[in-house]
Amino acid sequence: MNPPIQMLHSDDRLDYQLRIRRVQALLQREGIDALVIASNVNLLYTFGHIFSGLAVIPQQGEAQFFIRRPQSLVQGQEEVHAIRKIEQVAELMDTTQLTSVALELDEQTYSDIQRQARLFPNAKVQNATTLLREARMVKSPLEIKQIRQGAERHVRTYSYIKDLYRPGMTDRDLQIEIEYRMRRGGSVGLFRCFGSAMEIFMGSLLTGDNAGAPSPYDFALGGAGSEALPLGANGTPLRPGMAVMIDMAGNYGVYCSDMTRTYSIGELPEEAYRLHELSRRMHREIIQQAGPGTSCAGIYNDCLTAVKEAGAEPYFMGTELQAQFVGHGLGLQINELPVLMGRSKDTLQPGMVVAFEPKFVLPHIGAVGIENTYLVTETGIENLTTAPEEIIDLSKH
């Protein structure tokens, strides 16, 4: 017999109600009668559990959850209903009165969307994905607590990396050792990403020329990886004079953190240390200057100005293919809004959690720079990933 599923405590339930109200405020703004959720990530956001079924959030009133499995989640709450198929939703609530309904058009197959649309015969279908991504951009108190707890475990795991290197290793050998340590430390081993073509497994380790290899995925840096997963480590031997950039999993629960640190095998060229310090200086400046109301585009443009003044443009955010952003929101998914890029119209708001990652790639050497996860507070920003930021020589440990 399976153990009973742990339901939400009363304080946590209030937090989920806050999230529902945030979604409802967006429905009211857009004049949409109801929103339907089927994706794992948004069921986690609104209900706290993944299930097979649907959630229906009306513009006003209580959200309703229709669960096919596991039906152990149906424990007597008025708003939670057991079903065998989603067509029963129309039997349990009046769907004919709705004139507009938002479905997750960017998260589901065409067949699933058509099947859900038939539940609302008189409703115009609109896109729920953009609204839900906007709702999730500002985190609730419980979300911030969970991200903070995950970041603490993330930092703790990175403290072991300096002891994992052995001479003769490849980048993949070292990544596997780090993955093992992370799993032992509580990592769930899964990164959720937005976008049907986005995939990642526990992060990325880059060294040498592979740090500049482009990837089909829309992450800051790439790496050739393998045929099955063309991202990150590709079996490059770790040799003296190489930088080793480690951007590994902060997935210690439902919520993500994101952190990059740079290591070396012996001494690096002076240019590597100069560019690494430039990245660190950008972080110090964002801590001093950023806060509620700061333009996301402004952060990106300030970075470009600093890079140009330092004569580092050829190396910034890649070489062969240079990323056009320096950071991103994160939470249930590793790539949430806002995006710190030149065309962004967003500004920082209290409760946002963003990763900031100005990085540089040097041919034959590898990538340098750091990435931290920052919480936007009422008065500024707070660094949640406080691991040491200097380049650590792995060959000395």
N, C-alpha and C positions, 0 to 999 in steps of 0.2 A: 504493500500500500504506500502511495506517495504521501509525504508529509503535507500538512495543510499549508496553503500559501499565506504568508504573513501580510495582513492588511495594514492600511495606513493608520498611524496614530492620529489623535484628534488635531494636534497642532499641524501635522503634515497635511491633513485633509483641508485645513483652512488655506494652506499654501496652494493646493491644487485648485481650490475654489477661486483664489486670486488669479490663477492662470486662465481659468474659464472666463472670468469677468474681463480679463484683458482681451481675449479673443472676441467676446461679445461686443466690446467697445469698438473693435475694428469692423465687425459686421454692421453695427449701427452706423458707423462712419460711411461705409460703402453701400448701405441700403440693401443688404443681403439678408434673407429670412433665416437661413440656417447654414451650417457648415458640417460636412461629413468627413470623418477621419477613419482611415484603414491602415495607414503605415505604422510600422513599429515605433519609429522615433516620435511621432506625434501622439500615439497612444501612451507612450511613456510620459510624455509631457503633460497630458491632460488626465491620465488615470493612474499612472505609477506602475503599470504592469503592461507587458506585451500579451495580446490575445488575438485569436482569430475571430473576426467579427467587425463591427462598426461602432463608432461613437457619433452621435448626432448632437451638435451644439446649436440650440436655437438662439435667435437674436436676443430673446429674453426668456427667463425661466431656467430650469435645471437641465444640464446636459444629461443625455440618456446613453447608456452603454449596452450594446447587444452582443452577447458573447456566445460563440460557437464552441470554443475550447480554449483553455481548460475551464470547464464549468464549475470547478472548485472556487473560481473567483466570484461566483454568484452566491452571496451569503446574506440574502435577505434585505439588501438595500433597495429602496423603492426605485432608484434610477438605474439599477443593473438588472438586465433581463437575459434569461437563457433562451437561445434560439438554435435551430438545426440548420437553417439557411437564411441568408440575408433578406430574402423576400418576406420573411415574417416581420421585418421592421414595419412594413406598411399595415400589418394587422395589429401591431402594438401601439402605434401612434398614427395620428391623422396626417398623412403626407400630402394629401390632395390640396390642402389650403396654402401650401407654400408656392410662391410665385418665382422665387429665386433661391438657388442652393449652390454652395461652393463645394466642389469636389477636388481632391488632391490630383490635379491633372499632371503635375510634374513628378509624381511619385508612384504611379500605377500603370498597369497595362491598359491598352485601349479596351479590351474585353471587360475588365473589371470596372472601368469607368462607365461603359455602356450599361452594364448590369445594375450599377448603383443609380444611374440616371433614371432608369425605368421605375425606381421606387418613388420618384417625384414627378408624376406625369404632367403636371401643370407648371413646372418650374424651369426657368432659364438657368442653364449650368454656367457657373463661373469658376475661377481658379482659386482654390483654397491654399495652395502651396505658398504663394507669395504672402498671403495674410499670416499664415502660421510662422513663416520665417521672420516676418516683422514682429510678431508677438513674442517669439523666443529670443529676440535680439537683446532685450533687457531682462536680466535674470531676477527671479524671485528670491526671497531670503533663504529658502531651503536649497535652491539651486546653488547659490553662492556658497553656502555651507558645504555642500557636497563637492563643489569644485575645489574649494580651499583644502578639504581633507585629502582629495586625490592628489593635489599639487604637493602636499607635504610628503606623501608616500613616494611621489615621483622624485622629489629631491633626495629623499633617503636612498632610493635605489641607485641614483647616479653616483652617490658617494662610494659605491663598490667598484665602479668601472675601472679605476686606476689599477686595481689588483687583478683584473681579468685578462690583461694582455700577456701573451707569451711570444717570444721570438719565433719566427717562422709562420705565424698566423697569416691568413688572408683576411680581407675585410669581412667576408661571410663567416669565417670562424669566430671572429670577435663578436659579430652581431648575434650569433647563436648563443654565445656565453652570456651576453647581456640579456637576451630574451629569456633564457633560463632563470637568471637572477630576478628579472622582472616578474615572471610568472610565480616564482617562489615568494615574491614580495606582495602578491595579490593582484597583479595585472590580469584583467579578464581576457587579454589577447585579441581584442576586437576594437577596431576603429570604425565608427559609423561615419560615412561621408555623404554629402549631398551631391547628387548627380549620378545618372545611371552608368556613366563610363568611369567613375572614380573608384579606385581600389587601393588599399594599403594594408599591410600586415605588420603591426607592431612598430612601424616607423622606418627610418632610413639611416644607413651608415654609409658615408661617402669618403673616398680618399683618392689621391692621384688624379689622373685624367678622367676617371669615371665621375668625378664631382661635376664636371662640365658636360657630361653626356645628357642630351635632352631626353625627356620621357613624354609619352603621350598623355600623362596625367597633369592636371592643372595644380601642381604643388609648386612651392617656391623654387626648389631645385629638383633635379631628376635622378640620374644614375641609370645605367643600362639594365641592372637587375638580371632577370632571366626571361626566357620566352613566356613562361607562365605568368610572371609578374614583372614587367619591364620598368622597374623602379628600384633604386638603391643599390646595395652591394652586388658585385658581379664576380667575385672571386679574385680581385686584385690583391697580390701579395703586399703586405705592409712592410715597407722598407724605410731605412733611415732617410730623414729629410722630407717625409710625407706628413701632411696634416690629415687628421681623422675627425671628420665632423659627425657627431652623433645626435640625431633628431629622433629619439625613440619614444615609445609609447608612454603616454600619461593617461592610460585607460584603466584606472584602479576602481572603477565602479560604473555607474550609469553615465557620469559626466567626465569629459576630457580635460586634461591640461596639456600644454604644449611647451616644450623646452628643448633648446639646442645648446650644446657645449662643444668646444673644439679641443682636441688633443693632438699630440705630435709623437712621432717616432724619432727621437733625437731632436737636434736643433733644426729650426726652419730658417729660410732666408729672411732677412730683415723686413722685406716688404710684407711678408705674411703677418708679422707681429704688428706692423704699422696699420694694416687694414683691419686686423682684429681689434686693435685699440680704437679705430674709427667707429666700428660697430658698437663698441662699449660706450663711446662718447655719445653716440646717437641715443642710446638707452638712457644715459644720464640726463640728456637734454629733454627727452620725452617725460621723464619722471618730474623734472623741474617745471615744465611748461604745460603739459597736457592736463586736461580735466573736462568737466562738463562744458559743452559748447565748442570744444576744439573740433575743427574741421578735419575729417578723415583725409580728404584730398590735400589739405594743408600739411598734414604729417608727411604724406608721400612726397610732396613737392619740396618740403624742407630737407628731406633725405637726399633728393636729387641735387639740391643746391650744395649740401655738404660734400657729397661724392664728387661733384664737378670741381669744387674748390680744392679737393684733395688729389685731383687728377686720377681718380679711381674708376671712372666711367666704364672702361673696357671690362672690368671684373665684377661689376655690381649686379647681383642677383642672377649670376650665370655668365657664360661667355658665348657659346654657340646660340643659345636661346635664352634671352634674359626675361625674367618674370617682371610683369608690370604692376606689381604690388609689393608692399613691405609688411603686410600683416593682415589679420582676419579675425573675425569673431569666432568663438568656439563655445561649446556646451555639450549638448547631446551628440552633436556631430562636430568633427574636427574643423570643418570649413563652413562656419555660419556667418551671418551678417553682424557688424558691418565689415566691408573690405577696405583696407587702407590703400587706396589707389587714386590716381589722378582724376578720374571721372566720377568719383563717389560724391553724392550729395548729402551723405549722412554726417552728423556730428556726434561726438561722444556724449553719452547720457549716463547718469548714475545707474549702476547695476549692470552695465555692459561689461563683458569679459572679452579681452582681445589679446591675441598673440602678436608680438612685434618682432620681426626677424630680418633686419638688414644684414645681408651676407655677401661675401666676396669669393670668387673662384679664381685661383691662380693655376694656369696650365702646368701640368706635371706635378704640382704640389698638392692641390686639393682645395677644399673650401675652409674659410675662416669666418668668424663672427659668432654671435650668440642670438638666442631667441628666449624671450620670457613671456609668461602669461601675466597680464595686468588686469586688475579690477578697477573700474572707474568708480570713484567714491563721490560724495557730495562736494569735496574740496580739491580733488586731484586724482591721482591714480596710485594704486598699491601693487607692488611686485609680489606675486604669489609663488614664484619659482626662484628661491633665493640660494641656489647652488653657486659655488665659486665660479667666477667668470673668466679667469685667466686661462691661457693655454697650458695644459698639464702634459708634461713629457711622460708618456707611458713607459718608456724604456728605463726610467729611473725608479720604477716601483717593482 
